[in-house]
């Protein structure tokens, strides 16, 4: 009888430890742009990221708008205003990004490992993403390039169906 109680106590202790290792609960998943109650996909995150550069809020992101926004962001990270982000400034910005976005944050990285991040290194990810989304290579991302493809079987409003028929 004592042996059974010990086994049960050990089992309960293991369950408590495993529950503690599961980490904090995060709450409900974010709504994706597609409307489903799920976390946003990588493509949705990329589109949102690009739309954050839409300075005049017209739904189109030009290369100039993106470059201007990146320059402002770079200047905000360059705390001593020497035209580069040193390792201390990089750590400050990465800490800020992690606090704001958690594990979904995109950290600054000294890609060429020279002890600092210059503007071109800072802008590389955004520029690559812009180039990937700019399908017609016209230097701007319009509503067609910033739209997610519809999944098969999803609802298509009547207006959209009519527009597609034309």
Secondary structure, DSSP 8 states (H G I E B T S, - for coil): -HHHHHHHHHHHHHHHHHHHHT-----S----TTSSSS---HHHHHHHHHHTT-TT-SS-EEHHHHHHHHHHHHHHH-TT-SSSEEHHHHHHHHHHHHHHHGGG------TT-SSEE-HHHHHHHHHHHHHHH-TT-SSEE-TTTTS----TT----HHHHHHHH-
